[in-house]
């Protein structure tokens, strides 16, 4: 094989071999990079079972986009039908070799184990179990980053299982008791194996030994390992506890989630003063997988794999939540059509109540409002929103009475789980909302505690009349002004309603918060003279301060505060406000999208993408989340997934402005100029002289070589002009503009362009300029600083769907 060219890979040397493959180092002749090619051994080529398992490895690994998991480029086959996988090639050594060569320090052991746990946690979230964790499958790069190799034994949920004697599929030394028995296993088998690896890193030997495999299996099933503290001095007691808990024979007695193990390891570091992040890797742990050159053309078989991953992602996402619900818009059966606002208020309050429960996935209001007066069936809605249950109901308000009907329906079997009629006085409105919320929670979540029940109580104003004005204010803000019209008259009505609510109940924090939010929307969506601009900014601050004085723990108050602080360039304060909002309401699409917007503005596109994904999970029909997620993916070089998000956004709203702008940016980035031109011609007149449309139009002129029109069209004050200069091959101007931009603006805003400068194809010619590496290094430094300050939010925010 050495020296041969297979497909577009030139084989350079053999790296190693194992039971399921031979690995070679090769050069990718198309993209001029080194890769590792793993071939199915020739004598197994005719074995359909092994061949299927090899393909399964590629699909499993390609679905796992994480810094601590080996990157899979593609799967292909030779002319004679021999399958191979193209993977990233890393400089470094395996953990197996490192353990043989040296005795690891405790802080290094913890650091390595945390990264392994992070990678496996990502896999487990996707329903994938590795089943062969061992030092030989852990690569340590020269930068200190852990890469988990060989998901060839991975078991995907909802996929055909391949039968084989389990003892031949893993390395016996690292197998869990249930794996040695060949019985059903789950993600906790990886927790056991990581416990074995931890034990070996500390002591230099395996916890269960034997001269033959059968003796090792007997030891795993029947014996206790010698305590690590008896084999090495200076072991933290908490670290020994973690190992012992990981190596419990019964899965139920181990850590139940990999993330629990990871958090306990991190706690050792923080409580003991151990720096588990070596300086050479600070800020680099999640960069490498993003900084991949653009691949515009993909092979057919790779497209198939990606299609498989995209198709299955919805099922994987559903499996992450045991319980899920969509509260459909309550139907107004009153004679007065003006009572629509009241029905929407009822819908939104129940959503808000239920969303406080961390183990319940609740679809946000913007997505459920798409089903007002829908003709779709309950099972159809369940499939579209990815939920197990929906609540549907009706409201009739007459004089001082309320008649409310609510029904909880299982979307798969389309049968009623619970139904109730309420015929009460209007003053009992808040009690009804709480009763409905509690009944739903009790039917969906077993063993609710008193604290959990108290969490779903309605935030009650003193006056029901004030509450009506509050609901009307929200209706005219979100359903009218922001949701449809951008009509100043609707803004004025909303403002009037909130002011009336405040006048009747000056102690209700949500009225102040929502009025501040209304002013924030108006401030951001209106072309105002400087005096009015300042006026509405000050109005935001005034009413926000009022809300904070009354209740600073409300998530929406903290999110609004973050917008205002970002407008004032008070970045650390804005960050802490979003953090507080997420701690209060970790499942909120609004809070997760706010964190995504914050991180994207800092240039931390990978982290922003993760939060937009969380926002989309509970608000799947919100095109804004999808559009911003697409932007993050484009800027980090993930063009195919970006296109998927844009397509979904435009399917929901074909004329969504942010989605269209980001679609144009994606098309121009990937060289599809004719498609971009058609879209620009369609929308240029509709959106007028909008600064974003002018920018992408100028970029189209530039990539087509029309210098005069490009420079004349580009709007002053929009700071992407270096793309125009780069596309026109005006290197001096591009370099000068980038230097000035960095000095004058980016330092002030702490905003890095590192990822796009590294990977965007429009800048390809600029990268050959000897001045460019200095600019790239400046942005890399800024990226790493911001990543350390803002990009590690998982350490301080409880995870979504935490138990």
N, C-alpha and C positions, 0 to 999 in steps of 0.2 A: 504493500500500500504506500510506503514512503516514496514521495516524489510524484505520485499520480495526481491527476486533477479529476475530481468528481463533482459534477454539476459545476458550480463556480467556486469550488474550494480546492486549493492545492495542499495536499497532505505533506506535513513537514516532519513530524516525529510521533512516536507512540508515547502516550502519557500513562497508560495503565489498562488493566482489564479486570473484569469481574464476572460473576455468574450470568449476568444479563447483558453484558456488552463490553466491547473493546473501544477505548477512547484514544483519539489522535488529536494532536495539535495541527491546525491548518490555517491557511490564509484565505480570507474571503476576498476573492479577486474583484468583486463588484464594489464593495465598500472599503476595501483596503484595511482590514482589521484582522486580528488573530481570533480564532474561534476554537472551541473544542467540539469534535465530531464523535458521537457515540454510535457505534455500529452494532446491530444484532449479530452475534456470532454466526458464521456461515452454516454450521451444522444445525442451527436452530431455525434457519430461514423457512423450512418447510413445515415447522410446527406452528399451526395456526393459533394455538393458545398463547404461546410465548410471543408470537408476532402481535397478537391483539393486546397483550399486556404492555408491550413496548410502545405501541401507539397510545395506550392509556396513559403511560408515563408522560408523554408529550402533551396530551390534552390537560392532564392534571397540572403539570408544571407551568404550562403557558397561561393557565387561568390565574396563577398566583403571582401577582405583580407586587413584589415587596423587596425592599433593599436587602433583606437577609435570606432571600431565596434565589438560587441560581437562575439567571435570565435565559429563557429559551427563545431562540430566534426563529427556527422553523423546523419542520419534519419533512423529509424527502426520501427518495430511494434511488439507488444506482440503476444503471441500464439493465442489470441482470436481476433487479427486484430486491436488492438488499436494502433494508430500511436503515436510516440514520437520523439523528437529531443534531441540529446545529445549536450550540450553547455558547454563552459567554465564556471566555478563557481568562482566568484570573491568575495573577502572579501571587504566589504565596505557598503555603503548605497545608496539608490536612492536619486536623487536630490529633489524629493518630500519630503522625510523625512528630508533632510538637511534644506530645506527652512522652514519647520515647526519648527525645533529645534533651529535655530539661524538666525541672520541677517548677510548676507554675506557681506564681504568687497568688495569694487569696483574692486580691482585688482584680487580677487578670482572670481568674476563674469565674468570679461573679460577673465581670464584664462580658465574657464569652457566653455564659449561661443565659444572661438577660437577652442577648441578641438571638440565641437559638430559640428561646421562649417567644420572642416577638415574631419571628418568622413562622413558627408552628402555630401560634395563636391566629395569625392571618389565615393559614391553611384551614384550621379548625372552623373559623368563621365561615369559610366557603364549603364546609361539609367534607373536607378532605383530611384523611389520616395518613401520615407518612408510613408508619409501621416498620421502618428500618433505620431508626435513629441510632447512630454509632459514630465514634470518632472518625472513621474512614469516610463518612458521608458529610463531614463538617470541614469546609475549607476556611482557612484564615488568610485573608489577603494581606499584602504587604502594608496596606493602609490600616490594618487592624479591624477590618469589617468581616463579620461572619457570613458565610454563604452556605445554606443547606443544599446539598446535592441529592440527586437520584430519588425522585418521587416515583420510581418504577413500581413500588409496592403499594402506592397510594390507592385507597379505596374511595371512590366517589359515591356520594349518596345518590340514589335514584338512577344508578347506572348498572348495567348487567355485571354481575359478579363473576369472576373467573375462578373456578374451583381448582385448587391445588393443595397438596399437603403443606400446611402452613409452616411446618418446621423447616421446609426447604426454601421458604420465601424470605426469611430474615436471618440475621446473625444471632445464634442461640444465646450468646452471652448477654445480649441486650433485650431479649424478648420478655414480655410480660407474662405472668402466670396464665392469663386467659389465652394468650397467643400460643403458648406451648401446648395448651390443651386443644387447640384448633376450634375453640368456641367463639361465639359472637364477641366482637370487640368494638371499641369506639375510641374517641380521641384520648381517653385516659391511658391507653396503651403507650402513646407517645410521652405522656407524663412519667410513666414508669421508666421508659428508656432514657429520658433526660436525667432522671434520678441516678441511673446507672452511670451515665457519662459524667455527671457531677462527682459521683463517688470516685471514679477512675481519675478524673483530673486532680482531685485532692490527694489521693493515696498512691496513684501510679499503678493500681491493680483493680481488677473487676471485683464486685461484691460477691458474686456467685461463681464458684470455680468447680472444675471437675476434669478428669483426664479424658473423658469422652463426652459427646453431646448429651447422652442420656444422663450422665452424672450431673452435668450442669443444669439440666431440666429438673432433676430431683432437688437440687439445691434451691433453685428458684421457687419451687412449689412448697418446700418443707423447711428450709433453714432461714435463719436471720443472719444478715451480714455482720461482720465485726464492726463496731462503731468507728467512725472516721476519727474521732478524738483519741481513740486508742492507737491509731496508726500514724497520727501526725499532731504535733503540738500547735497551739495557737489557733485552733478552729473555732470560729464564733459559734456559740451554742445555738443561735437561731439558724445558722447554715446547716448544722447537723439535724435540727428539727425538720428543715425543708427536705433534706435527703431522706430522712426516715419516713416522712409523710408520703413522699413520692413513691417509696418502695413498699407501701402496704400491699399485702397480697390481694385483698379485696378492692376492686376499683372504687367502690363507694367510700372507702376510707382514705383514698388519696385526695389530692387537690382535684376539685371537680371541673376546673377550667384552667387552661394554661396561663391565662392572664392573672389568676390568683397567685400562681407560682412566681410569675414575673414581678408582680408588685411586691411580694415578700422579699425577693432578691434585691430589688431596688431599695427597700426599707433598710436592709442590712447596710447598704452603702451609705445612705443618708444618716442613719442613727450611729454608725461607727466612725463617721468622718472619712470613709473610704471613697476616694475618687474613682468611680467605676467607668469614667469616660477618659481614656488616655488622650493627651493633648493632640497627638498626631491625627486623631480621628474626629475631633470636635467639629461639628457642622458638616461632616461628610457622609454620615451614615445613610442618608436617603438621597444623595445626589447621583450616585453612579448609574442607577437604573433609569434616571430621567435623562441623563446626558447621552442619548444615543443619536447617532446621525439619522436624518430623515430617510425613511424607506418609502418611497412613493409607490413603487410597483411591488406587489407581493405575489409569490407563486400561488397557483391554484390550490395546492394542498394546504398551504398556510392559511389561505382565506377560509378554507373549510374548517380548520381548527378554530380560528377566531370566530367564525359563525357559530360553531358548536358552543364556544364559551359564552358568547352573547346570548344565545338561545337559552342556555341553562342558567344564566345569572339570575333570571327572575325567580326560578324555582329555588335557587340557593338563598336568595334574599328572603323569600317567604319562610324558609326553614329556620332562619335565624330567630324568628319570633314564634313562641308557642301560641300566643293569643294576639288577635288583631281585630280591629273594628273600624268601620267607616260610619259616621253619623250623617245620614242623608238629610238634605234640607227639609225641615218640617213644612208640611203643606198648610197653607193659609186657607181655612174653610170658613172664615168670617165673611160677612157681606161686604166689609170694607177692604178694598185692595190695598189701602194705605197701611194695613197691619202686616205687610210683608216684612218690614223692618223688625217687628216683634218676633216673627217666626225665625228669621235669621239670627236674632239675638238668642233665642232658645237653643237653636242648633249650635251656635258658637260657644255658649256657656257650658253645654254638656261636653263638647269637645275639649274645652279648657279644663273642666273638672277631671275628665278621664285621662288627659295627657299628663297629669301629675303622677300617674302610676308608672314607675320605671319599667315594669315587665309587661306593659300593654302597649302594643303599637296602635296609634290612633292617627288616622289620616287627617291632615289639616284642612281648614275651612276652604281654602282656595281650590283645592282639588274636588271636595265633595260638592261645591256649588255648581260644578259642571253637570250635576245630575238633577238639577231643579227641573221638575216636570218632564223627566226622562221617560222614554218608552222602553228602556232596556230592562231586562229581567234581573232579578237579584243575583243569580249565578254569573251573568255577564258582568255586572258591576263588581262582584267579588273577584273575578279573574282580572279585570282591568286595574283594580286598585290593589290587588294582591292581599286580600283580607279574608279571614274566616267568617266574619260576621258583619252584618250591617244593622243599624237601627233606623227604622223609618217611623214617621209619626205625623200627626196633624194637630193644629191648634185652632181653637175657636175662642175668640175674646169677645164678650158681649157684656156691656155695662160693667159691673164689678165682679163678673164671674169668668172663670177660665175652664174650658173643657179640652183636655189634652189626652191623646191616645198615642201610646208608644209600643212598638213591637220589635223585639230582637230576633233576627233571622239568621240561621246558618246558611252560608252562601253555597256550600257544596251540596247539601241535601235539600236546600230550599224549604226548610221547615222552621216553624216558630219555636224559639227557645224560651221566650218569655214575652208576655203581653200584659199591659195594664192600662186602665182608663182612670183619669183624674178629673173630678168635677169639684172644683174648689173656688174659694174666693180669690180675687186677684192679689190680695195682700199676702197670700200663701205661695206666690210664684217661686220664691227662692227655695222654699221647702220642697216644692214639686221637682225643681231642677236637681236638688240634692238626692231626692228619692229615686229619680230615674237613673242618675249616675251611679248611686250605690247599688241599685238592683242589677244594673249591667255589670258592674265590677264583680259583684258576688257571683253572678252566673258565669263569668269568664275566668276569674282568678280564685283559686282555692286558698283558704286559710288567710284571708285578709286580716291584718292586725288593726288594732284601734288607731294606731298612728297613721296607717295607710288610709283608713276610712276618713280620718280627719283631714287628710290631704285633698280629698275630693269635694270639700265643702265650697259652695259658691262664695266668692268675695263679695260681701253684701253691702250695698249702700244703705243709708238710713231711710231713704225715701224711694218708694216705688216709682213715683213721678219723676224723680231725678234719674232713676234707672232707665225710664222710657226715653228721656232726652239723651242720655248717654248712648243708648242703642241706636237712636236716630242719627246721632253724630257719627257713629261708626259706619252705619249704613250709607250715609251720604259721602263719607270719606272713601271707604273701600269699594263699595258696590257702584257708586256713581262717579265721583271725581277721579279717583285713582284707577278704579277698575274699568271705566268705560269712556268717560266724557272729556276729562281734563278741562271741564267747564268751570270758570271762576264762580258762577252762580251756585253750583253744587258745593264748591269750597266754602262759600259764604254761609250756606245753610248748615253745613257740618259745623263750622265754627260757632254759629249761633246756638246750635243744639248743645254743644259741649259747655258753652258759657252759661246756659240756662241750668244744666245739670250741676255745675259748680255753684251757682247761686243758691240752688235748693239744698245741696249737700256739699258744703265746703271741705268736708273731711274725707271724701272718696278719692283716693289717689289715682284710680284708673281714668277718671275724667280729665285730670290735669295731664297725665301721661299721654293720653290719646290726643288731647289738644296740641301738646308739644309735637307729637308725631305728625299731626295734620300740617302744622306749620313747617315741619321738616320736609314733608312731601311737596308742599307748595314752593318752598325755597329751592328744592332740587329740580322741579319740573317747569318752573316759570322763568322766562327771560325778563329779569327785573332790573331796573336802574339801581345803581350802587346804594342809594339812600334806602330804597325798599328792601334791597338785599340784606342790608344791615338790620333794618327794622324787624324782619321776620326771623333772622338769626337770633336777635335778642329776645323775641317772643318765645322762641323755642326754649332758650335757656331759662327764662323766667318761669314758665310753666313746668319745665322739667325739675327745677329746684323745688317747686311746690310739691311735686309728686314724690321726690326723694325725701323731703322732710316728713311726709306722711307715711311712706312705706318704701324704703330703699331696697327691699328684698324682691320686689316684683321683677320678673325677667324682662318684660317689655320696657319697663322704666330704664333698666340698665342698657338695653340695646339702643334705645333712643339716645341715651347719654353717650354711648360709644360713637354714634354718627356725629354728634355735635363736637365731641372731642377730636375726632379725625378731621372735621372741617377746620378746627382751630389748630391743627397740626400737633395736638397733644397726644402723641401716639401711645406712650405707655399707659396713660390714663384710659384711653379708648380700649386698649387690650384688656385691662383689668375689669372693665365694665362688661365686656363680652364673656370673659371667664366667669364672672359672677352670675350672669344670665344663664350660662350653660350649667353651672352647678345647681342653680335653682330649678331649671327646666331642661334636663339633658336631652330629652326626646323632641324638643320643639324644633320644627323645621325653620321657623323664624330665627331662633337663636343659632342654629347650626349654619344657616345661610349667612348670618351676620359674621360669624367667625370665618366662614369661607371668603367673604368679601374683604375682611380685614387682612387675612393672610395673603390673598391674591394681590392686594395693594402693596404688600411688602415684597412681592416677588417670590413668595413661597408657594409655588403652584401645586406641588405634590400634596402638601398639607391642606391647602385650600380645596383641592379636588376631593379629598377624603371627607371634608365637612359638607361640601355640596352634595356628595353621595348620600350622606346621612339626611340632609334636608330633603332630597328627592325621595328617599325611602318613605317618609311620612307625608310628602306633598308631591306625588308623582305627576300631577297634571299642572304643575306650576312652571310655565315656560321660562320664567326668569332664572330659576335655579338651573335648569338644563342649559340655558344659554351661557351663563357664567361658568358652569362646569366645562362646557365646550371650550371657552376661551382659555381656561387653565390648561386643558389638555393640548390645545394648539400650541401654546407658549412653551410647553415642555416636550413637544415633539411627538405626542401620541395622536396622530392625525386621524386614524381610523376610528378610535373611540370618540374623538371629538365630533366626527361626522355623525355617529350614531346619536349623540346627544342633540345635535342641531336638528337632525331629522325628526326626532321626537318632539322637540320644542315647536317646530314649524307645523307639525301635524296637529298639535293642539291649537296653535294660533298662527296661521299662515302669514300674517302681517306683523308679527311681533318684532318691534324695532331692534331690540338688543340681539335677538336671535339672527336677524337678517344681517346686521353689521358683523357679527362674529362668523356667520356663514361666508360672507365676502372675504373676511380676513383669512379664513381657512382655505378658500379656493385660490386666493392669490399666493398664499404660502406654499401650496402644493402644485403651483404651476397651471392651474385650470382657468386660464385667463378668459376664454370665450364664455364659459359658464358665468363667471363673475360679471362680465360685460352685460349679459342678458339681464341679470338681476338688477344691476345698477340702472339700466335703462328703464326698467319697470318701476323702481321705487324712487328714483332721483327726484321726480316731480312731486311725489307724495310726501316725502320727508323734507323737501325744500333744501335750504342752505344749512342743514345740520352739520355741525363740526365733524362728527364721526363719518358721515356719508362723504363729506368733502375729502376727508383723509384717505379713505379707501379708494375713492375715485382718482385722487392724485397718485396713489400707489399703482393703480392699473395703468395710468399713463406712463409711469416710470418704468415698469417692467416691460412695457411695449416700446420703450426707448424714446418716447415723446417728451423730451426734456422741458421744453417751454411750457407746455400745458400742465405737466406735473408740478413744476415749481410755482406756476401761477395759481393752480387750483388748491394747493396745500394750505390749510388755514393757519395763520399765525397763532402761536400760543399752544398748539397741539404738539406734544413733545415726542413724536415718533418720526421726526423728519429724517433721522439717520437712515431709515428704511428707503426713503426716496433717494437720498444721495447714494446709498449703496447700490440700489437697483440701477441707477444711472452711471455707475462706476466713477462717481465723484469722490474719490477716496479721501482727499485732503479735507473736503467739506464735511464728510461723514465723521472722520476722526476728530476734527475740531468741534463739531456739534456734540459728539459723545463726551468729549472732555469737558466742555462747558456745561452740559447737562448734568454730569456727575458732580461737578464742583458747585453749581448753583442750586440745583433742585433735589437731586437724589439724596445727598447727605442730609438735607433738611427733613425730607420725608422718610428717610431710612428705607428706600425702595431700590431693590436690586433688579437688574435686567440680565442677570447671569445666565439663566437657562435659555432664554431666547438668543442672547449673543452667542452662546455656545453652539446652538443646534439649528437655528432658523435658516433654511436654504437661501432666502433672499440676501443674507449677509455672507454668502460663501466667498465671493470675490474679495470682500473686505478682510477676511481672515488671513489672507496671504500677506497683508501689510505688516511690516515689522513693528509698527506702533500699536497694533491691535492687542497683542498679548498683555501689554501693560493695562489697557482698559479692561480686558477680561479679568485680570488678576484683581483689579480694584473692585469689580462687581462680585467676584467670588468671595473676597474678604467681607464685603457688605452682606452677601447672602449668608455666609457662615455666622456672622454676628447676629443677624436677625433670626436665623434658625435657632441659635442658642437662646435668644431672648423670647421668641414668640412661637417657635416651631415645635415645641415639645409639650403640647397641651395635654397629651394623653396621660401625663404624670399627675395632673392636678384636676382633671375632670373625670368623674366616674363614667365608665364606659356605657355606651348605649346598650339597652337590654341587660343591664347588670342584675345579678341575682342578689 
